[in-house]
């Protein structure tokens, strides 16, 4: 009975080279520490870190431009002081209008 089952198996499944390649592929795809699944996950994580690095580089550039503008331009300094810190000249009055939060939200 075992001999009949052995003869029903296709010849390429009995080939030792084919079996070696299949075992190697299974090992590489699933069992190895650096398998393809973890490599894909690491590649995705690396792409996320690259996007984050580009974002921070852009923000650093924008902040350095704003800092340079703020330290060299007195009109810009006055605008920031008025908008952010509500500073005023002695002869001025400032009125803040703060909207009430919506009851629907």
C-alpha positions as CSV (number, residue, x, y, z in Angstrom):
1,X,0.0,0.0,0.0
2,X,2.8,2.4,0.8
3,X,4.5,1.5,-2.4
4,X,1.3,2.4,-4.4
5,X,1.1,5.7,-2.6
6,X,4.8,6.4,-3.4
7,X,4.2,5.8,-7.1
8,X,1.2,8.2,-7.2
9,X,3.4,11.1,-6.1
10,X,4.5,13.2,-9.1
11,X,8.2,12.8,-9.9
12,X,9.2,16.5,-9.3
13,X,8.0,16.1,-5.6
14,X,10.4,13.2,-5.2
15,X,13.4,15.2,-6.5
16,X,15.9,16.0,-3.8
17,X,16.8,19.4,-5.4
18,X,13.2,20.5,-5.6
19,X,12.7,19.5,-2.0
20,X,15.8,21.4,-0.9
21,X,14.7,24.5,-2.7
22,X,11.2,24.3,-1.1
23,X,12.7,23.8,2.3
24,X,15.1,26.8,1.7
25,X,12.2,29.0,0.5
26,X,10.0,28.1,3.5
27,X,13.0,28.8,5.8
28,X,13.7,32.2,4.2
29,X,10.0,33.3,4.0
30,X,8.8,32.3,7.4
31,X,11.4,30.8,9.8
32,X,14.5,32.9,9.6
33,X,15.1,35.8,12.0
34,X,15.4,38.1,8.9
35,X,12.5,36.6,7.0
36,X,10.6,38.5,4.3
37,X,7.7,39.4,6.6
38,X,9.9,41.1,9.1
39,X,11.9,42.7,6.3
40,X,8.7,44.2,4.8
41,X,7.7,45.5,8.3
42,X,11.2,47.0,8.8
43,X,11.0,48.6,5.3
44,X,7.6,50.2,6.1
45,X,9.0,51.5,9.4
46,X,12.0,53.0,7.7
47,X,9.7,54.8,5.2
48,X,7.8,56.2,8.1
49,X,11.0,57.4,9.7
50,X,12.1,59.0,6.5
51,X,8.8,60.9,6.2
52,X,9.2,62.0,9.8
53,X,12.8,63.2,9.1
54,X,11.7,65.2,6.1
55,X,8.9,66.8,8.1
56,X,11.3,67.8,10.9
57,X,13.9,69.1,8.5
58,X,11.2,71.2,6.8
59,X,10.0,72.5,10.2
60,X,13.5,73.3,11.3
61,X,14.1,75.3,8.1
62,X,10.8,77.2,8.6
63,X,11.6,77.9,12.2
64,X,15.1,79.1,11.3
65,X,13.7,81.4,8.6
66,X,11.1,82.8,11.1
67,X,13.8,83.3,13.8
68,X,16.1,85.1,11.3
69,X,13.1,87.3,10.2
70,X,12.2,88.0,13.9
71,X,15.8,89.0,14.9
72,X,16.5,91.2,11.9
73,X,13.1,92.8,11.1
74,X,11.7,95.2,13.7
75,X,8.3,95.3,11.9
76,X,8.1,91.5,12.2
77,X,9.1,91.7,15.8
78,X,6.3,94.2,16.5
79,X,3.8,92.1,14.6
80,X,4.6,88.9,16.7
81,X,4.6,90.9,19.9
82,X,1.2,92.3,19.1
83,X,-0.4,89.1,17.9
84,X,1.0,86.6,20.2
85,X,1.7,88.5,23.4
86,X,-1.0,91.2,23.1
87,X,1.4,94.0,23.6
88,X,0.4,97.5,22.7
89,X,1.7,101.0,22.5
90,X,1.1,103.4,25.3
91,X,-1.5,105.4,23.3
92,X,-3.5,102.3,22.2
93,X,-6.3,100.2,23.7
94,X,-6.7,96.5,22.8
95,X,-10.1,94.8,22.8
96,X,-10.2,91.0,22.6
97,X,-13.3,89.4,21.2
98,X,-13.5,85.8,22.2
99,X,-16.3,83.7,20.7
100,X,-18.4,81.5,22.9
101,X,-18.1,77.8,22.3
102,X,-21.0,76.3,20.4
103,X,-23.5,74.3,22.4
104,X,-24.0,71.9,19.4
105,X,-20.4,70.5,19.6
